[in-house]
Amino acid sequence: MKPTLLILAAGIGSRYGGLKQVDSIGPSGEAIIEYSIFDAVRSGFGKVVFVIRRAIEADFKAKFDGKFDHEIAVDYVFQETDMPIEGLGALPPREKPWGTGHAVLAAEYAIREPFAVINADDYYGISAFPDMANFLVERCTPTHYAMIGYILKNTLSDHGAVSRGICAMDAHNNLIAINETHKIERTADGISYVAENSSRHYLAADTLVSMNFFGFHHHIFPALREQFVKFVQQHGDNPKSEFYIPLFVTNQIQAGQLTMAVIPNDEQWYGVTYKDDKAVVQQAFSALTAAGKYPNSLWQH
């Protein structure tokens, strides 16, 4: 059975100032998301499922409907702040989405096979997709999952600080925890972040970080739902609280419920956290196209 690619595309893009999921980046007007789908198709994925919001459905489908249906099966699910969750009554009203873990949960009834999860606005590199596809087909079990680990220095923005999940691993390259770390940036003295007490700390350039590229077995959903219910019960009255995938993964690892292999990847990550990132990413895709890594138009019929 071919694995599925789940793409989280329901974000608001407040720092970017617009709907970056559909913004034209490639030489023929492709969005970043299309390069991930192209890489997934040639790596053997059989279906792509988009997690979006009803509010962006029209713009999203205007950009993508019919573009790559001849290459891969396509489905849509919707992440809304008030979507029904088994085990919960009405969710507390809020404007901010409930987070990436909640977004994955939105796809519970659309996925029946091992699947990968990525962000819509991140470029993960060509080699990450065959690595993940191979894991999902050959090694994934109901309790053994995977994550692509990126080298910190390859994931920074030149236009502002970023947040990254710093990976702690055991001697077998299995994940111990993902530690969310904020305000990471290059400085004259190296790569550093600012802690909650305003003290500055430094990180090794080759530290492995999570960029939200995970591989899961489809049996994940009951445990994910159970954790989300507990999260809402404990934090639902905080309108800024978010249920992140790394939180779920770390909790499950520490409870002995799963293991997660970290698959290192040394490719350059590209993303559009800030509006000024767009020109950099456009230049990168122009270079990748000129080097023959991608065709000038991804979806030539």
C-alpha positions in Angstrom: 0.0 0.0 0.0 1.4 3.4 -1.0 1.8 5.9 1.8 -0.2 9.2 2.0 1.2 12.7 2.3 -0.8 14.9 4.8 -0.1 18.6 4.2 -1.0 21.1 6.9 -2.2 24.2 5.1 -4.8 25.7 7.4 -2.4 28.3 8.9 -3.2 32.0 9.0 0.3 33.3 8.0 0.1 36.4 10.3 3.9 37.1 10.1 3.9 36.7 6.4 1.0 39.0 5.8 -1.0 36.8 3.5 -2.0 33.3 2.3 1.5 32.0 1.8 0.1 28.5 1.0 -0.9 29.6 -2.5 1.7 32.3 -3.1 3.6 31.9 -6.4 7.3 31.0 -5.8 8.5 28.8 -8.7 9.5 29.8 -12.2 6.0 28.9 -13.6 4.1 30.3 -10.6 4.2 27.1 -8.4 3.7 27.4 -4.7 6.2 25.8 -2.3 3.6 23.1 -1.6 3.8 21.9 -5.2 7.4 21.0 -5.0 6.7 18.8 -2.0 3.9 17.1 -3.9 6.2 16.6 -7.0 8.9 15.0 -4.8 6.3 12.8 -3.1 4.9 11.6 -6.4 8.3 10.5 -7.6 9.0 8.9 -4.3 6.0 6.6 -4.4 3.3 8.3 -2.4 -0.2 7.4 -3.5 -2.4 10.2 -2.1 -2.2 13.7 -0.8 -4.6 15.1 1.8 -4.8 18.8 2.4 -5.8 20.2 5.8 -7.4 23.6 5.1 -9.9 26.0 6.6 -13.3 26.7 5.0 -12.4 30.3 4.8 -9.6 29.6 2.4 -11.2 26.8 0.4 -12.1 28.8 -2.6 -8.6 30.4 -3.0 -6.9 27.2 -2.3 -8.8 25.1 -4.8 -8.6 27.9 -7.4 -4.8 27.5 -7.2 -4.5 23.7 -7.1 -7.7 21.9 -8.3 -6.9 19.8 -11.4 -3.2 20.6 -11.4 -1.8 17.3 -10.2 -4.8 15.0 -10.0 -3.4 13.0 -13.0 -0.3 12.2 -10.8 -1.7 11.5 -7.4 -5.1 11.1 -5.6 -6.2 14.3 -3.8 -8.5 14.8 -0.8 -9.4 17.7 1.5 -10.2 17.9 5.2 -11.1 20.9 7.2 -9.6 22.1 10.5 -11.9 24.5 12.3 -11.6 25.8 15.8 -15.1 24.3 16.6 -14.9 21.0 14.7 -16.5 18.1 16.7 -14.0 15.9 18.6 -15.2 12.6 20.0 -14.9 12.8 23.8 -15.4 16.5 24.0 -18.4 18.7 24.1 -18.4 22.1 22.5 -14.8 23.5 22.2 -14.2 26.8 23.9 -14.6 29.7 21.3 -11.3 31.1 20.0 -9.8 32.7 16.8 -6.4 31.0 16.9 -6.2 27.4 15.5 -5.7 24.6 18.0 -2.3 23.7 16.5 -0.6 21.1 14.3 -1.7 18.1 16.4 -5.3 19.2 16.1 -4.7 19.6 12.3 -3.5 16.0 12.0 -6.6 14.8 14.0 -8.8 16.5 11.4 -7.6 13.9 8.9 -8.5 10.9 11.0 -11.2 9.5 8.7 -9.4 10.3 5.4 -6.3 8.2 6.1 -6.1 4.4 6.2 -2.4 3.8 5.6 1.0 5.0 7.0 1.4 8.7 6.2 3.8 11.6 6.3 3.0 15.0 7.7 4.5 18.2 6.4 3.9 22.0 6.5 2.5 23.6 3.4 5.0 26.5 3.5 8.2 24.6 4.0 10.6 23.1 1.3 12.1 20.0 2.7 14.6 18.9 0.0 14.4 16.2 -2.6 16.1 13.4 -0.6 13.7 13.6 2.4 10.8 12.2 0.5 12.3 8.9 -0.7 13.8 8.5 2.8 10.4 8.9 4.4 8.6 6.8 1.8 11.0 3.9 2.3 10.5 4.1 6.1 6.7 4.1 5.8 6.7 1.1 3.5 9.5 -1.0 5.1 9.8 -0.1 8.8 6.7 1.8 10.1 4.6 -0.1 12.7 1.7 0.9 15.0 4.3 1.9 17.6 7.4 2.9 15.6 7.4 6.2 13.7 10.0 8.5 12.1 11.0 12.1 11.8 13.3 13.8 9.3 15.9 15.7 11.3 17.4 18.9 9.7 20.7 20.5 10.5 20.0 23.8 12.4 22.3 26.0 10.3 20.3 24.9 7.2 16.9 26.1 8.6 17.4 29.7 9.6 15.9 32.8 8.1 18.0 35.9 7.3 15.0 38.1 8.0 14.2 37.4 11.6 14.3 34.9 14.5 12.6 31.5 14.2 11.4 28.8 16.5 12.7 25.2 16.1 12.2 21.9 17.8 15.6 20.9 19.1 15.9 17.1 19.0 17.3 15.0 21.9 18.2 11.5 20.8 19.6 8.3 22.3 22.6 6.3 21.1 20.4 4.6 18.4 19.2 7.8 16.9 15.8 7.4 18.4 14.1 10.5 19.6 13.9 11.2 23.3 12.2 14.6 23.2 11.6 17.6 21.0 12.3 20.8 22.9 10.5 23.8 21.4 13.1 26.7 21.3 12.2 30.2 20.3 14.0 33.3 19.0 16.8 31.4 17.3 19.0 33.5 15.0 22.5 33.9 13.7 24.6 36.4 15.6 28.2 37.5 15.3 29.1 34.9 17.9 27.2 32.0 16.5 23.6 30.6 16.5 21.8 31.6 19.6 18.4 31.8 21.2 16.8 33.8 24.0 15.4 31.9 26.9 12.2 32.9 28.8 14.4 34.7 31.4 15.9 36.8 28.6 19.3 35.1 28.9 21.0 34.2 25.6 22.3 30.7 24.9 24.2 29.2 22.0 23.5 26.1 19.9 25.8 24.0 17.8 25.3 24.7 14.1 24.9 20.9 13.4 22.2 20.4 16.0 19.3 18.3 14.5 15.9 20.0 14.6 12.4 19.1 13.7 10.8 20.9 10.8 7.4 19.1 11.2 8.2 16.3 8.7 6.9 13.2 10.5 6.0 9.7 9.5 3.2 8.0 11.4 1.2 4.7 11.3 -2.5 5.3 10.8 -3.2 3.7 14.2 -2.0 6.9 15.7 -5.4 8.6 15.8 -7.0 7.2 19.0 -4.0 8.2 21.1 -3.8 11.6 19.3 -7.5 12.2 20.1 -7.1 11.2 23.7 -4.2 13.6 24.2 -6.0 16.4 22.6 -9.0 15.9 24.8 -6.8 16.1 27.9 -5.0 19.2 26.4 -8.3 21.0 26.0 -9.4 20.0 29.5 -6.2 21.5 30.9 -5.5 24.4 28.6 -8.7 25.1 26.7 -9.4 28.3 28.6 -6.1 29.8 27.2 -7.0 31.3 23.8 -3.3 31.1 22.7 -2.6 27.5 23.7 -1.8 25.1 20.9 -1.6 21.4 20.7 1.6 20.7 18.7 2.7 17.4 17.1 6.0 17.5 19.0 4.1 17.8 22.3 2.1 14.7 21.4 5.2 12.8 20.2 7.3 13.7 23.3 4.5 12.7 25.6 4.0 9.3 23.9 7.7 8.6 23.9 8.1 9.4 27.6 5.1 7.2 28.4 6.7 4.3 26.5 3.9 4.2 23.9 6.1 4.7 20.8 9.6 5.0 19.4 10.6 7.5 16.7 13.6 7.1 14.5 15.3 10.4 13.5 16.4 10.3 9.9 19.1 12.9 9.4 18.9 15.2 6.3 21.6 17.7 5.3 19.7 19.5 2.6 18.9 23.2 2.7 15.5 24.0 4.1 13.6 26.9 2.6 10.5 28.6 3.9 8.5 31.8 3.9 8.1 32.8 7.6 8.5 36.4 6.7 7.6 38.3 3.5 11.2 39.1 2.9 11.9 35.4 2.7 10.0 35.1 -0.6 12.8 36.5 -2.9 15.4 34.2 -1.4 13.1 31.1 -1.9 12.3 32.2 -5.5 16.0 32.4 -6.3 16.5 29.0 -4.7 13.9 27.4 -6.9 15.3 29.1 -10.0 18.7 27.6 -9.2 17.2 24.2 -8.6 15.4 24.3 -11.9 18.5 25.5 -13.7 20.4 22.6 -12.2 17.9 20.2 -13.6 16.5 19.1 -10.2 13.0 20.2 -11.3 11.3 20.8 -14.7 10.6 24.5 -15.5 6.9 23.7 -15.2 6.1 20.9 -12.7 2.8 19.7 -14.1 3.1 19.5 -17.8 0.3 17.3 -19.1 
